[in-house]
């Protein structure tokens, strides 16, 4: 089972604004993230078996963290603005809380003897992926139009262990377990 840990965008107005901006980039060579798939990834776990899933659930169940507000605003790109592959919406408020939650998750997984690749954590909401270098200039023109966009804020009340089923039309995400804050 392909799994990751994420914070859901819990406010429909915020999710609508994110998706409406992403739709402006809809063109050949670009894959926008589907409305129902918008989220903030905390940790990608990759392919794990049922036994490991149960151990991850047990570890994540031991995490206690307060509810907090996230404000999403402005656009960015990975790996860079000169060579964009991913366009994302940034975290203006709640950044440090997301980093703290990520660190708690990392530590709890490690304390449980679970080892997953450690990556640099930069909280964001992925809006789209650029699949063809020929459209980068068009994407960046639109990027500049929406760079300062304010998507609003929402209260984070939980995080989730999710499964990701890859299909030709894109991934289908399902909640394996929700962890209340």
Helices and strands as residue ranges (DSSP letters): E 2-8, H 12-23, E 30-32, G 35-37, E 39-47, H 50-60, E 68-79, E 84-93, H 95-111, E 124-130, G 133-135, H 136-146, E 150-156, E 158-167, E 170-180
